Amino acid sequence: MTASKSLDPVVPLAVARLDAGGRLIDAEPRLRALNDRAGGGIGAPLALPGIAAIAHLAHRLGIAISRSVVAADGEEELDLWVRAGPDRGGVRLEVSGWRARPAWRPASDPGRDGDFLRATGDWLWETDGALRLTFLSPEAGQRHGFDVREMLGQPLTRLFSLAQDEHGQLPILSAVSAKARFDGQRAEVRGTGRMVRLDATPRSDPLGRFAGFIGAARLLDADLPDPPLLAAIAPVGSGFPRAFGKRLERALRGPLARIIANADAINVQREGPIRGDYAGYAADIASAGRHLLGLVEDLVDLQAIERDDFIPAGETIDLADVARRAAGLLAVRASEAGVRIERPAADEVLRVRGEFRRALQVLVNLMSNAVRYSPKGAMVWIRLESEAGMGCVIVADQGKGIALAEHARIFEKFARVDPTEPGGSGLGLYIARRLARAMGGDLIVDSAPGMGARFVLMLPLRDEGERPPPPAGAP
């Protein structure tokens, strides 16, 4: 008790125990009161999502984990340091810090440094103070063919074979002793022959003790130049360097996907109950993340379609099937908006020449716009026609319509008829028409104010002498 009291003025410590199912067995008064105010209680799952997530991970991995957590307490927020470790079949929690969170953080905040650092990597990793892995992003396993879950709790060197630098040193070891950031640690992902560059920033607990690294891994043998070389590459098509789209996607897709997934988890309160307004904030974060991810995808597509060597696949596809699939992908969004999509009948078939993935992309864009601009209770119709050697999909909505003077402009790059309305980047229709024309077809609009809009995707009909594709699942 003497040791605990000596820490209280600076780092108050509260201890609690959870059972194997994450239910609170007992807790010291300060932590118990915080949990009670969050809607929890003895015998119930811990009601503090951030702490509950750390406890769950520590129990699953069978190791002690320490991390900082921000917890809501009424109208305030608390910066806490949580240490969770296995204990008698359950988990023991030690919560310290208990500092009111400031309204802003300086640019040198190590957490923000970590965010910028990780955004440059191909995938992410984290360790505890003993350099055991506590987090790996899913892309790591997908790229290198190992089970991410099996690696958690293992030493960092189980995954990486570290290489000495030109001075015969291992930058990571120097960083551990100095509790400092390191850059440029070369390593091989064991069993793959793939070389990566490791960069990381350290974490410290409230007593200043080293608590692990937050880091990124970047492939060194990928067919991409390093960022400083990009400016030296001759621009193509859109004016972007040739590797711009891939670099942009790789730098932003992973972090944005993680933001969206975590925000969705908070919104549905997967780790325990939280205040309603906080759940709403999480939903807003997820929505903003999806908007940014859509912009990234549009920019990647923009560079691809404006390259001189862009040629879509010329395969036989069933345009009716593509339309039904696109409608299915948007069914949830349409339901939330109170809009009904009337898709083609199951027995309708319209075989054309084009690329399945690109045709689906165009129709998802058209139907998404139709749902977005339709009033609640409206209908979006999908119709099939064939005329003059072209197979057509018509997407018609009951929105406010588009003036004749705007018909050409809506297909221009970055064009928005009404910038004040919610919407995308202004690239969707530009990309959709470029794709349609690259497949030998076209995309046109027929609309008037107050009369809704009809967009028509046209693709060349399949030659009669061409053998139709086999049914799905056929050998």
N, C-alpha and C positions, 0 to 999 in steps of 0.2 A: 504493500500500500504506500510505503514511503516514496518509492520510485514513481508511482503513478501521480502522487500529489505534487511531486517536484516538477512534473511535466504539465500539470493542469493550467497554470497561468499562460503558457505559450501554446501547447498542443493538447487540449483536453482529449482524453482517451475514453471511449465507451466500448464495451465488449458485449457480444451477443452470440448465441448459438442457434443454429438451424438444424433441422433433421434432414434426412436424405432427400426428402421431397421439397425442400426449400421453405418449410414452415417454421415459424419463429417459436423456439422453445423457451428462451428467456433472454432478457436484455437489460443492461444497466439503464437507469432512469432516463438519461438524456437521449439515448438512441431509441428507447421504447417510446418516449413521448413524440419524437419526430415521426416514427412509424405509425403511431396512433393518429396523429394529425393528417397523415397521408391516407388514412382509411383502413389500416391494418390492425392487427392485434395478435396476442399470444394464441398459438394454434392455427393461425392463418398464414398463407404465403406472405413473404415480406412485401410490403407495399411501396418500397423504394426501388424503382426499376433498375437504376444504374448499379446499386449495391447488389440487388438480386442477381443481375447478370454476372457480376464478378464471382459471387458465391457459387452460382451454377457451374461456371467454368472451372473454378478451383476443385469442386467436388468431382466433376467429370474427368479432369486430368489427374487428380490426386496429388496436386502440388500447391504450394502457397503462391498467391498472386497479389501484387500490390498495384493499385492504380488510383489516380485522382478521379473524383466524381463530383458533379454538380447536382445538388438535390434541392427541389422546391420546398419551401417552408412558408406556407401562406403566400403573402405577396413578395417574400424575399427569396433569395437563393443563397445556398451555402456551398462553399468549396470544402470538400472533405477528402481525406486520404483514407482509402479502404485497404485493409490487408485481410485476405480470406485464405484459410487453409483447412485441410481435412482434420477432423476431430471426432473420434468415437463414432464413426459411421456417418457423421453429418459434417457441418462446417462451423468453424469458429471465426467470428468477425471481430476485427479491431478497427474502430473508426476514430480518426483523429482529424485535426485541422479546425473544423467548426468555425471557419471565418466567413463573414458575410462577403458575398461576391461583389467586386466593384462594378460600376456601370460600364466601364470600358477597360480594355487591356492595351498596353503599349505595343507598338509594332515589333518589339524584341521578344514578345511572349514566346517561350519555347514551344508551346502547343501550336501556335500559328506557324512557327518555323517548320515544325513537323509536317503540317498540312501542305505547305509549299514544296517541301522536300519530296513528299510521297507522290505529289501530282506529276512529278517528272519520271516516275518509274513505270515499268511494265507490270509489276505486281508488288504487293506490300507485305511486310512482316513486322512482328514485334516480339520482344523477349522480356523475361523477368531479369532480376539482378544477377542470377546465376547463368544467364545467357541460354535459358531454355525457352523454346518457342511457345508463345501464348496466342499468337494470331498469324494466320497466313491467308491472303486473299484467294478466292476460288480459282482465279486465273493461273495461279502457280501450279496447281495440280493438273489443270487442263493443258497447260503448255508443256509440262514435263512428264506427265503420265504417272503421278503418284497420288495417294490418298492423303489429302490435307489433314483429315482427322487423325490419322496415324502419326503424323509428324508433330502434332501439338503435344507439348510436355517433353519433347526430346531436345537434347543439346543442339545448339545452332550448328555445330560441326557435324551432326548427323545428316544434315541437309546439304551443307556446303563444305567443300574442300578448299580451305583458304590458301591463297597464293601470296608469296612475298613480293614486295615492291622492288624497284630497282636498287634500293639500299639494303635489301635483305630483311626488311621489317614487315610486320603485319599491322597495318593502320588500326585495325579494330582493337588490338591489344593495347596499343598506346592510348586509344580513346577510353578504354575501360579504366586504366590507371589514372587518367586525368579527368574522368567524368566529362568528356568533351565529345563534340560532334566529330564524325570522321567522314571522309569522302574518298572514293576511288579504291576501295578494297576489292581486288579481283578475286573471284572464286569460281569453282566449278560446281554445278549442281550435280551431286553425286549420282553416278550411274547413267548419266545422260551425255557426258562430253560437252555440254553447253556451258559456255563461260558467261558470267554476269559481273556487273559492277554493283557493289553494295555501298550505299550511302545511308547514314543514320544520324539521328539526334538523340541525346540521352534524356532519360527521365530521372527525377529525384523525388524522394519522399519529403514530407515536411521537415524532417530533421537533417535534410541535405544529403542523405545516403543515396548511393547509386541504386536505381530501381529498374534498370533495363534500357533497351533501345526501341525507338520507333524508326523503322527504316523502309527503304525501297530497293528493289532489285531491277536492274536494267540490262537487257540482253546485249552482249557485245558482239555476237556473231549474227545478229539479225541483218537482213538486207536493207539497212537504213543507215544513212550517214549520221554523225553526231550533229546536234543542233547548230554549233558554230559554222558548220560547212553548208548549211541549207542556203544561206544567202548567196553562196557562190554558184549554186545550180541555176541554170537558165530556166526562167519561168516557162510554163507551157499552158496553152489554152486560156484558163481563167486568170492568169497572172500569178497564181500561187506556185511555189516551187513544187517539183514533181512529188516529193515525199511529204508535202504539207498535210494532206488529208490523213495519211497513216499516222503521222506524228501527233496530229491533233486528236484523232480518235483514241490512240493509245494513251495519251497524256490525260484525257478528260473522262473517257468512258468509265474506267474503273472507279475513280473517286466519286463521280456523279452517281453511278449505280449503287455504291455503298451508302451515300447520303440518302438516296431514295429508299433503299431497303431499311436502313435504320429508322428513318422518319416514319415509314409505314408501320414498323414494329412498335414504335412509341404510340402512334395514332390508334392502333388496335389494342394497345395495352397488353402486349403479349407477355411482358415480364411482371405484370402486376398493375393495379389501378393507379391512375394519376388524375390530377385535376382536369376537368373538362376543357378549360381554355388552353392548357398545355397540349392536350391531345389535338385541339384545333390548330395550334401553332405548328405541330408536327405535320398535319395534313397539308398546311400551306407550304412547308418546306419541301415535302414530297412533290407537290404540284409544281413548284418552281424548279425543282431538280429535273422533272420530266420535260419541262419546257426547254431547259438548257440542253438536255440530252438530245431532244428533237432538233435543236439548232445545230448541234455538233454533227448529227447525222445528215442534216441538210447540206452543211458545208462540205462534208466528205463526199456526198453524192454530187454536189456542184462541181467539185474538181474532177471527179471521174467522168461525168458526161461531157465536159468541155474539153477533154483531151482529144487530140486528133486521132488516136488509135482506139477510141471507145467504140466497141461493136457488141451489141447485145446478142445473146444466143438466138439462133433461128430454129426453134423447135416447134413441134405441133402441140398446142395447148387447148384445153377446153375452156373457152372464155366464160361459159355459164358456171363451171366449177370454180373458176377463179373468183367470180362475182359472189358466189355463195360463201366462199371462204372469207372474203373481205368483209362481208356482212356479219359473219360469225365473229370475226375478230373485234368488231365494233359493237356487238350486241350489248355488252355491259355498259359501255359509255352511252349508247342510245337509251337504254333503260333508265339510267341515272338522269338523263336530260328529259325524260318523258316523251321520247320520240320513237316511233315504230319504223323499222326497216322491212319493207316487203321485198324479199329476195326471190330470185328465179326458182321455179319449181324444180324438184329433185330430178325429174326426167328430162329437163331441157338440156340440150347439148348445142354448142356452137364452136366448132373447131377452127382455129386460126393459127397463123404463124407468128411467133413472138417468143419472149423469154418469160417463163412462169413467174419468177421472182419479181421482175420489173413490172409485169402487168398487174400483179398483186399490189405492188407498191403504188402504182397509179390509182387503182380503184380504192385502196384504203384512204389515200389522200382525198379523192373526190367524195367518198361517203363520209369521211370525218368532217369535211367542210360542210356537207349537207346537214349533218347532225348539229354542228356548232351553230349554224345560222337558222335553224328551224325553231319555231316557237313550240312551247310545251303542248303535247297532244297532237303534234303534226305527224305526217307520214313522209317517208323517203321511199320512192319507188325505184326499183331496178328493173329495167326492161332490156330484152335482147332483140336485135334485128340484124338482117343482112341485106346489103344493097351494093350494087356495082363492084362486086369483088371484095367487099369489106364486111367483116363481122363487127357489129356495134354493140356496146353496152351503154345504156342511157341511165344516168343517175339524176333523178328529178326530185326537187325539194319544194317545200311550201314557205320558204323564207321570203325576205322582203324584195328579192330580185336585184338585178344589176342593170344599170342604165346602159343603153346602146353605146354611148361614148366611152364607156369603161371596158367594153368587151376585149379590145386589143391590149389595153394596159394591164389587165389582171394577169396576163401571161408573161409580163416583163419581170426581170430579175428584181427582187426586193420590193415588188409593188404591193401596196395595200390600198383598197378602195377607201376604207375608213380607218385610219391609224388609231382612232380612239377606241375601237372595238377590240375585245380580246381575240387573239389569234396567234398565228405562228410567225415565221421569219419573213414571209413574203417571197419565199423560194419554192413553195410546194407546187404551185401550178406551173411555174417556169420549168421546174425539173420534170413534172409530169408530161408536159407537152414535148420537151426535148426527148424524153424516153419513148413516147408514142411515135414520134417521127423517126427516131433511130431504129425502131422496129418495123419501119415501112408503113406506118399508119399516121394518125393525127388525133388531136384533141381539140374539140370546138365547144362553144357555149351558145346557148339560146336562152335569153332572159330579158325581162323588162321589169321596171319597178312595180312592186305589188303583185307580181305574177310568179314569183319563185324563180328557180334557175334549173336549166337542163344542160348537163355536161355530157358529151358523147365521146367515148373512147372508141376509135376505129383501128382495127388491125386487119391485115390481109387474110382472106379466107384460105384455108388449106387447099392445095391442089387436089382435084378429085382423084387423080391417079396415085396419090400418095397414101401409103399404108397408115392407117390410124394407129395411135399408140396403144399398147396392151393395157387391159384393165389393171387397176391398182392391185398389187399383190401377186400378179401373174408371174410365172417363171420366165 
